Amino acid sequence: QVQLVESGGGLVQPGGSLRLSCAASGSIFSIYVMGWYRQAPGKQRELVARITSGGRTNYADSVRGRFTISRDNAKNTVYLQMKSLKPEDTAVYYCNADLKTTILGSERNDYWGQGTQVTVSS
């Protein structure tokens, strides 16, 4: 069993900052890629940012320069530092991990957190 638990969401004014965290736990053999996705009401889920175990990152154009993704491999945790937040950043943010479990013969698979709400409003 694998669990991803997010924290750090909330209400913030435009121009403000928030930091999201996501900790993975359970029968984890190796985590290859960790990332953040978001889904606004009436819209499809979209990639925000992701990071490989080696530290390679990529960002959605809409957040590049404002958001920073990082991870602590020893803690199986990924972070998303969000600055200069805009109302259009309002969404449920989901943590994602591409990983392999310790179960013999398991393949790489995607796991998701339960989501954390980020609301940017004055």
FIGU-968844 format. One line per field, with one value per residue (C-alpha): residue number from 1; x, y, z. Coordinates in pm, 1 decimal. Layout:
N
pos: c(NUM, ...)
X: c(X, ...)
Y: c(Y, ...)
Z: c(Z, ...)
end
This chain:
122
pos: c(1, 2, 3, 4, 5, 6, 7, 8, 9, 10, 11, 12, 13, 14, 15, 16, 17, 18, 19, 20, 21, 22, 23, 24, 25, 26, 27, 28, 29, 30, 31, 32, 33, 34, 35, 36, 37, 38, 39, 40, 41, 42, 43, 44, 45, 46, 47, 48, 49, 50, 51, 52, 53, 54, 55, 56, 57, 58, 59, 60, 61, 62, 63, 64, 65, 66, 67, 68, 69, 70, 71, 72, 73, 74, 75, 76, 77, 78, 79, 80, 81, 82, 83, 84, 85, 86, 87, 88, 89, 90, 91, 92, 93, 94, 95, 96, 97, 98, 99, 100, 101, 102, 103, 104, 105, 106, 107, 108, 109, 110, 111, 112, 113, 114, 115, 116, 117, 118, 119, 120, 121, 122)
X: c(0.0, 114.6, -22.7, 39.4, -63.0, -72.8, -74.3, -36.2, -336.2, -560.2, -690.5, -445.1, -473.1, -351.4, 22.3, 63.1, 254.3, 182.3, 392.7, 245.9, 397.0, 331.5, 475.2, 468.5, 466.6, 414.1, 577.0, 790.6, 1088.6, 1174.6, 1010.1, 1105.6, 903.8, 699.3, 474.1, 187.6, -126.2, -427.2, -790.1, -1009.1, -1389.4, -1511.9, -1161.3, -942.7, -661.5, -335.6, 29.9, 175.0, 529.7, 723.6, 1068.2, 1272.6, 1475.3, 1780.1, 1633.6, 1531.0, 1224.2, 965.5, 683.9, 364.0, 411.3, 148.5, 351.1, 711.7, 901.4, 643.3, 636.6, 928.6, 915.7, 1165.3, 1193.5, 1363.9, 1439.6, 1531.3, 1185.0, 992.9, 850.9, 785.8, 722.0, 567.1, 656.5, 402.9, 465.0, 287.1, -33.8, -315.4, -689.5, -646.8, -423.9, -732.4, -780.0, -750.6, -384.3, -298.6, 29.7, 144.8, 420.4, 551.7, 695.1, 757.7, 653.5, 844.3, 593.7, 780.4, 723.6, 550.4, 571.2, 600.9, 266.2, 108.4, -23.9, -228.6, -295.1, -641.0, -593.4, -564.1, -762.3, -581.2, -796.7, -655.5, -899.4, -920.8)
Y: c(0.0, 350.2, 676.3, 1031.4, 1295.7, 1660.6, 1964.3, 2340.1, 2451.4, 2737.2, 3082.5, 3351.4, 3697.0, 3771.6, 3822.7, 3602.2, 3280.1, 2925.4, 2614.2, 2271.8, 1949.7, 1589.0, 1292.9, 943.9, 645.2, 272.4, -12.8, 203.4, 63.2, 368.0, 694.1, 803.6, 1119.9, 1332.0, 1609.1, 1843.8, 1868.1, 2090.1, 2090.5, 2399.1, 2373.6, 2276.2, 2216.2, 1914.3, 1822.0, 1975.3, 1936.9, 2215.5, 2089.8, 1767.1, 1661.5, 1347.9, 1167.3, 1334.4, 1680.2, 1752.0, 1974.5, 2097.5, 2346.2, 2452.1, 2778.9, 2943.4, 2893.9, 2907.1, 3173.7, 3186.2, 2827.4, 2612.6, 2236.3, 2053.2, 1715.7, 1544.4, 1191.8, 1073.7, 1173.4, 1075.8, 1426.5, 1680.3, 2050.9, 2324.7, 2680.4, 2912.5, 3287.5, 3578.3, 3379.4, 3478.6, 3410.7, 3176.0, 2955.3, 2862.8, 2486.6, 2158.8, 2061.1, 1692.1, 1525.6, 1249.0, 991.3, 754.0, 474.5, 106.2, -74.8, -342.0, -604.1, -868.7, -826.1, -489.1, -243.0, 133.7, 294.3, 630.8, 714.0, 1018.3, 1215.9, 1320.8, 1682.6, 2011.3, 2324.3, 2643.7, 2953.9, 3288.0, 3565.8, 3908.8)
Z: c(0.0, -85.3, 44.8, -68.4, 183.0, 81.3, 306.5, 284.4, 83.8, 184.5, 105.4, -0.5, -149.7, -502.5, -498.7, -194.0, -142.6, -32.8, 6.4, -60.2, 70.5, -21.3, 165.0, 19.3, 252.7, 244.9, 57.8, -169.4, -353.8, -561.8, -665.1, -1014.6, -1073.1, -836.0, -948.0, -887.8, -1096.6, -1052.8, -1149.7, -1151.3, -1156.9, -1500.4, -1633.1, -1693.0, -1460.0, -1579.5, -1500.2, -1285.9, -1229.8, -1189.2, -1078.2, -1135.6, -872.6, -1022.3, -982.1, -1339.5, -1345.0, -1587.2, -1542.9, -1707.6, -1895.6, -1676.2, -1357.0, -1476.1, -1285.0, -1005.4, -877.0, -768.9, -724.2, -507.3, -339.3, -50.7, -167.9, 181.4, 304.6, -11.6, -5.6, -278.1, -229.4, -438.4, -347.3, -505.3, -526.9, -694.4, -686.6, -918.8, -902.7, -1199.4, -982.7, -781.6, -803.7, -621.4, -629.5, -650.7, -574.1, -807.5, -777.3, -1041.6, -835.0, -790.8, -475.0, -288.5, -395.8, -592.9, -964.4, -934.1, -1218.3, -1212.4, -1151.9, -1081.5, -737.4, -640.1, -326.9, -217.5, -323.8, -139.9, -219.0, -310.5, -337.5, -449.3, -378.1, -220.8)
end
